[in-house]
Amino acid sequence: MAGARLLSHFQVGMEVTKGTAVAATRMMYPDLSSTFQIDWQKSYHDGRRTGSRNPATYATRMGEAVAVNFRTVDDAGISFDELPFFFAFPNGSTAATSGGTSYLWDVNAWGGSSAGTARSLTCEYGDDVQNYEAEYCFATDISMSADSDGMTQLSANIVGRQAAKTTKTSLSSVDPVYIPGYLWMPKFATAQSGLDGASTIPNFLRSWSMDWTTGLVPHKYQDGNDYFGQAVESAAVTGTVRLVVDSNATAITQFYDKGEAGTIDFLNLTATGADVGDGTAYKADIDVALEYTDVQLLASDVDGVNTYEINAKIMDDSSWGQSIGAEVVNSLANLTV
């Protein structure tokens, strides 16, 4: 019997020991098209001259790599409960800071000089015919975006190792609380410490996107294993932010004037959802240090209203000691259940 797309799955488990596979504990719902790719890194020795017009007679396997291309689907996007699974790279949070019915996740570990405690996932992927699994999965870069008429989207490039055919962990589907794009509200300040007291700006932000690297790199060694041995926080944490806003006086002073002056600025994006169940609302709260690299004046219009398109580079701020920080309030106590 052929496998059905409706019966396909992607699910993850947080590993206790990096590289030791665990049973999945959480089902997720990304676009499943080509999500899980295995590269056996074969050489066919085509450079040989064998006296034949086709020198390929056999293959030698030089290694194995797994690529998980996680992309949320347009009509769902990412949920409040799913965000900490991605914000755990590279900071290492696996349990909420506090909570009861609602739980606070306080994530502040992108940039600066402190090393994170990298975590890893076991990923399961397949359909009703076959389940596949990879261990030591971690994100190398992450992207988020939202516009006023859609859902908040997230994509991540994830690497893993030791793909295998296994039996799917039996999990029940959950109905997470997703994040409509209109919930996001922007605030700006000249220091990260000023964001809490800053006012949100209504009738201004049309859409935003943010891309950043985690700094995590897979390192492979000559140790008899055909897969990478460990993830090391050996790359720079870099990223960009793109904003589309209405053309008004705020756009001029906030972006054009600061971009021309080369001023480091601070952006907060907060989305507040429904009550978790104890009087506390679901929330996602992101702070980022920026320098505006490109301000496109009257770049487009929305139903006759001119818009500016702003591109910014994510910066490291010495007074804050980092580049990006985030808080999430959701219904999830930890990432291992």
N, C-alpha and C positions, 0 to 999 in steps of 0.2 A: 504493500500500500504506500502511496506517495505521501510525503510529509506535507502538512497543511500549514500555511502561514499563520492562520488564526491560532494554531496550537504550538507556535514557536515561542522561544523564551530567551531572556537574558537576565541572569541573576548573579549576585555577588556575595562573598563572605569576607569579613575582615580577618586577615591572618594574625595569629598570635606571634608566630615566628616567621619572619620574612622568608618566603620560599618553601614553606611547609603548607601544602594545600589543606583547606578546611571546607566543610560543607557550607553551601550558600545559606544565607540567612535572610536575604532581601531580594525580592523580585523587582526589576526595573523595566521600563517600557520605552526603550529608544527605537529609532528606525533600525530594523534588523537587516536591511540590505547590505551585504558585504561587511557586516560589523566585525567579524572575527576572521582574521587572515593569518595563515601560517606560511612562513618562508623557510624552506628547508636548505636554503643557501647552497645550492648544488653547483658544482663546476663540471662542465662537460668536456673540458680539456680541448677546446676548439683550436687552440694554438698549435697543437701537434700536427706534424706532417706525416701522414700514415700511408701515402700512396693511394688514397681514396679521395674522391671529391667531397666526401662528407666525413670529417675526422671524428665525429661524435659517435663513439661506440659504447660508452658507459658513463656513469656519473659518480662523482665523489661528493659526499655531503660534508660541507665545511662547518656547519653549525645549524642552529634553529632559532628563529625569532618569531614571536607572536605580536601582531598589531591588532588592537581593539579600537576601532573608530567609532566612538560613542557620539551619537547625535540624537537629540530629542526630536520627537515628531511635532509638526507644526501646531496641531490642534490640542496638544497637551503641554508640551514644554517640560520644564523642570519643576519639582515640587519643593516645598520648604523642608520636608523630611529627607529629601535626597541630597540637598546641598552639602551637608557635612561630609558625605562620602568623598566629595571632590575637594572640599576645602581642607581635607586631611593631608593633602600633598602640598608642601612637605612638612607641615607643622606637627603632624602626628597626633592630633586630638582624636580620641576614640570614645570619649564619654563627655556628656554635657557638664558644664561648669556647675550648674545648679538646676534644681527643678523638682517638680512633683508630678502634676498632670502635664504642665508645660515645662519645657526644658530650654535653658539658655546655653548656646554654644558660642564661646568667645574665642575667636581665631585671630591671632596677631603674629604672624610669622613669615610674611613675605618681605624679603629685603633685609636691610640691616646687616650686622656681622655675626649674629648668633646662628648656630647650626640648628636645624630642625631635627626631629626624630621621625624619619621617614617611615610611613606605613605602607602596607601592600594588601592587595585583594586577591582572592581566588575568583576567577570569572567563569561562569558556566553559560553556554550558548548552544542552541540547537532547536530541534523540533520534536514531533512525536515519533520520529524514526531514530534519531541519534542525538546524544548530548556530547558536547566537547568541553574540555576544561583546560585552563591555563593557570599557573601559579605565579606568584611574585609580580602581580600586575600593578602598575603605578602610572600616573599621568605625567607626561612631560610638558604638556601645555594645555591650557583651558581657555575657552571662549564663552562669554555670556552676552546676550543681547535681548532687547525688548523694544517694542514700539507701542503706541497708544491703542492700536486696534488688534493686537495679537497676544500671544502668551510669551512668557519669558523663556528663552531658549538657552540651552547649554550644549556645548560639544567639547570633547576631550580626546586627545591622542594618547592612548594608553599602550604601554609595552608590557609583554609578559614572557613567560618561558615554559618549556616542557608541556606542550600541548598533548592532550591524550583523549581518547574516547573513554567516557565514563558513564555511569548511571546518574541521571539527573536527580538532584536533591528535591524532594517533594515539598513544595511551598504553596501556600495559599496566596492568591492575588490580594493586593491591598488597594484602597481607594485614597490616594494621597491628595493633599490640598495643594493645588497648582497655583501659579502666580500670574494672573493677568497683567499685561504690560502697563495698563493705565495706573496700577497701584504705585509705581515708582515715582518718588518725588525728589527733586534735586536741592541740595544746599551747597553753598560755597563759603570758604573762609581763607584767610591768609596764613593760618596755622591750623594743624590738625586739632589742636586743643580748642579751637574756636568753633568747630563744626557743631558740637552739641548745642551751643547757644545761638547758632545761626537760624535764620528763618527759611522755610521752604519757599520756593518760587512757583506760583501757579501760572497756568496759561503760558508756558514757556518751552518746556522740553517736549519734543515730538518723538524722538527715539534715541537710543544709545547702544553702544557695543563696547566690549572690553575684552582684550586678548592678553594673556600673560603666560610666561613660562614658569615652571615650578623650580627650575634649577637642577632637577634630578636627571641623571644620565645613567644608562645601563653600562656596566663595565665587564668585559669578557677577558678571560685570562687563559694562559697555557697551563691548565690544571687537569686535563683529561675530560673536561665537560664541554659539550657542544653548545652550551647556552651561557648567558651572562651570569656572573657570580654574585654581583651585588649592585644596588643602586647607590650612587654617590652624589651628594649635593655639590657637584663640581662645575656647573654652568651658572652663568649670570641669570638673575631674575630680571627679566625685561618684559615690556608690554606697551600697549597703546590703548587709547580710549578715543572713541568717535562719538560726537554729540550732534544732533540736529535740533536747532532751536528757532523760535520765531525771531524775525528781524525787529528788534526794538532797542531802547536805550540800554537795557541790561546787557544785551549781546555785545554792544559796542564797548562798554566799560569792562565787562567781565572777560571778554575774549580778545577783542582787537587790541585794546590798550595794554592788557597784560601780556599778550603774545608779542607785541612790538617791543615791550620792555624786557622780555625774557624772565618774567616773574614766575617763581614756583607758586602754584596755587593748590588748593585742596578741595576735593569734591566728595560729597556724601550722597549716596543713593539709598533710599529706604523704601521698602515695600511692606505695608502692613495689611495683614489679611484678617480672617475671621477669628473669633474666640476659639482657643484651643480646647477650652472646657472648664477652665478655672478662673475666668475673668481676664486672662492674659491672651493677647492676640498673637497669632503667627506673625513673624517678622523676619525680613532679611535686610541687613544694614551693612553697606560697604563704604569704606573710606579709602581714598587713593590720592597720592601726591602727583601733581601734573605740571608739565610745562607745555604751553600751547605751541605746536610746531607749525600749524597751518590753519588759517582762518579763511574759509571760502565765503566771500561776501555774496549775498543774494544767490546762493548756489542753486536753489530750486524754489518752488512754491508749493503750498498745500491749499488747494481750492482758492488760489489768488493771494494767499498770504505768503510773503517772502520769507525764506529761511536761510540761516547761516549753517554751514557745516564745519565743525571744528574737529581737527585731529590733534591729539596730544600724546606726548611720551610720558610713560609712568616713570617717576623720578624716585630716588632715594633721599629722604629728608633726614638730616643729621639730628635735628631737634626732636623728631618723632622716633627716629631709629629704625625706620622701615619704609616700605613703599605702599603696601596694601594692608588693610585690616578689615575684618568682617565679624559681624555678630548674627547669629540665627536663633530665633525662638521657634521651636516646633514641638512635636509630640514624641520625639525620639530620645530616649535616655542614653543610649550608647549605640555603637555601630556593630556590635557583635551579636545582637538579637534582632 
